[in-house]
Amino acid sequence: MLPKSKIQAIGLLAAVAVAGFAAGAATMSRAETKPPVNWRERCTFSGMMKDRLSLSDAQRDSVKSIMRRHRPEMHAVMDRVRPQIDSVRAVITTEVRAVLSPAQRIRYDSIQAADRAEHARLDSTRNAAGTR
């Protein structure tokens, strides 16, 4: 059988654990809970403006509508400058790869390929939906 002092120590340890759990549970039940973040919405221009300017839902919807209405103009401009952007991007990629180790280059190339695939997927989704 355990000595009385060890039994008391185990009892005290258990009591502290229970008290800690109860205090944590009480704190969490009173904590302010926010709705989950919609990152896709927050990463849009209207989502960013809603956050930074505290737009109402109606204002955010108006900004979305404005952006949607001017989207063809923005795409036309981007289509004209895309070759220049791609050229600069290729130079940057070459320079970045030059400072990486061989293992880092492999990982970098993988990240770049995944990004290109994601952009292509998004473009095809937009094209299929007729938003371009």
Long-range contacts (C-beta under 8 A, 24 or more apart in sequence): 68-131, 71-131, 71-132, 72-132, 75-132
